[in-house]
Amino acid sequence: MSQQVQDDTDKKYGLINEVWPTNNGEKNLKSMKDERKKKYMEELKYDSTPVKARFRNFEPKGADHVLHYKKYGCEPLQTWRFKDNDTYTIPMGLAEYVNETCKKSHNTLNKANGKPDVVIEQLQEFIPVTFS
């Protein structure tokens, strides 16, 4: 599922590296009870589902972004490079991770009631093109 795009500056985009764990998570799988193993495999299958999404980087606006991703012990540590506003085929788990965690919050003063408000800003996000 590794999609790589080459641009004029010879930078690679998409999945640019994978480092596999030495035991591929086999030890953890063997020690799991059948019910937990079944749920684990279902989650792994869902998170591995390829989705097509457009990457947006809001801070710094329009810049490239490098991200390291690994959710499960049996998966490799993946290094991804994304170019703002380009479309990529990525695992569903990566899209959800970025959309749920790449945020920052800060307090502002509500002028109407004088109390602080928490403002949450999305730093990076994936916008679905097709989630199949």
N, C-alpha and C positions, 0 to 999 in steps of 0.2 A: 504494500500500500504506500510505498514511498514515492511521492511525487516531487520531482525536482524541476525547478525552473531556472534557467540561466539568463542573466541580463547582460547588458553591455560592459559592465565593470568586472565581469568574471566572478561575481559573488554567487554562491548557490543559495537558492531559496527552497523552502519546503523542508523535508526531513534531510538533515545534513550529516547526522551521525547516530549510531546506535551502539551501546555497550551492553552486552548480555551479562547477567549474573552468572557466577561460576557454577551454581547448582541448578539454575533455571527454575528455582522455586519448588523443585520436586520434594524436598524435605517437608515443606509446609503442606503441600497437597497430600502427602502420604499420612500425615498426622491428623488431618481433618476428618471429622465424622461425615458420613454419607450425605446427610441433610445439608450441612454447612458447605460441603464440597459442591453439591448441586447448585446451591445459591451462588457460590463463588463463581462457578463456571457460567451461570446465566448472566451475572453482572459483567464478567469479563467479555462475554460475547456481545452484550449491549454496548459496553464502552469501546469495543473494538470496531463497531459498525462504522464503515466509511461514510462521511458526510461531506458535502461540498458547501463551503462557506467563504465569504469574503472577509478578510482581516482588516480591522480598523485600529489604528494606533493614535490615541488622543494625547499622549504625553510621552515623549515630545511629539507634537503633532506631525504626522506624516513620515516619521522616521522608521527605519527598519527595527525589528525587535527579535532578539534571540531568546528562546525559552527552552528550558529543560523539563521533561515530563516523564514520569513513571508513577503508575498508580498501583500496580500489582507486583508482587515479588517475582513472579514468573516472567515478567515482561522486561525488555531491555530499557535502559535509560536512554531516552531519545533526546536529541538536540535538534530543534527546529529554528529556522530563520524565516521571518515573515516580512514581506514588503507591504507597506500600507496600501490598502485598496485593491490588492491582488486577491484572486480566488484560489483556494487550495482544497484538495481532498485530504481530510484529516480524520482521526478517530473521534467518535462522538464524545468519548471521555475527555479528550483534550479541549474540544469546543466548550463543553460544560464547565471544565475547570477554569478556563480563561474567563468565561462570562460570569462565573460565580465568585471568583477570587481576585481578579485584577481590578481592584477598586481602591479608592482612598476616600477618607471622610474628613471633614473639618467642620468646625462650629461657626455659625454666623449669627448675628443678632437679628431677630425678627422685629422689624420696625413697628409692626402693628401692635404687638403685645409686650415688647421689650424683653422677651425670653429668648434664650439661645435655641437655634435650630441646628440639627445635624444635616449636613449636605453630603451626599455620597456621589462621587463622580466615577464613571467608568474610565479606566486607563487604557485598556485594550478590550476588544470584543470581536467575536465572530458573528457575522450576520448570515443567517441561512440562505443559501442559494437553492439547494435541494437537499433535504434530509430524507434519504430513502431507507 
